[in-house]
């Protein structure tokens, strides 16, 4: 039985070592994918804030604030 367990232990160690080596290569790919997702999210956010539908949402919002702060009190 101890021969069987030692064979299993050796096999698990070799598999674990192989997984570590694979993970080194995958982590670089994961960083590239993460960077791409962040760039896309920033681009979509900028498109939405800058008025992707033809309006300038930021300018309109600041104009609304200006109108509210400069209107005459009742």
N, C-alpha and C positions, 0 to 999 in steps of 0.2 A: 504494500500500500504506500509506503514512503517513496518508492520509485515512481509510482503513478503521480503522487502529489508533487514531487520534485519536477517531473516532466510538465505538469500543468503550470507550476509556478514559473518555470523557465519560459514556457509559451506565453503566458500573460506578460512577463517582463519584456519579451521581444516585441509583442504587439504594442505594449505601452510605449516602448522606445520608438517604434515606427510611427505611432500617432504623434509623438512630440516632434519628430522630423517633418511630418506632413503639416503640422500646425504652424511651423515657422514659415513655410511657403504661403499658407493660406492667410496668415495675418497681414501680409503686405497687400494681398488682394482685398481683404476686408477693409483696410484703410483706404484703398482707392475707391471702393464702392461707397464707403461712408463719405468721403470727400465729394463724390459725385452727387449723392443725395443732398448734402448740405448746399452745394452750389445750385442745384435745382430748386431747393426750398427757398433760398435767398432770391433767386430770380423770379419765382412765382410771387413771393411776398412783395418784391419791388414793383412788379407788374401791377399787382393789386393796389398798392399804395399810390403809385404814380398815375393811376387811372387808366388801366388797360382798355377800358371801353370807350375811350375818347375824351373822358373828363380828367381833369387834374385834381384828384381827391385831396391831396395835401394842400394845394393852393386854395381850393374851395373851403376847406376846413379853416385855414388861417383867415380867409376873408370873412367867414361867418363869425369867428372870434372877434375880429376887428370891428365888425358891425355891432356886435353885442356890447363891446366895451366903449364904443364911441357914440351910441345912441343916447338921446336926451332922456334923463330920468323923468318919470311921470309924477 
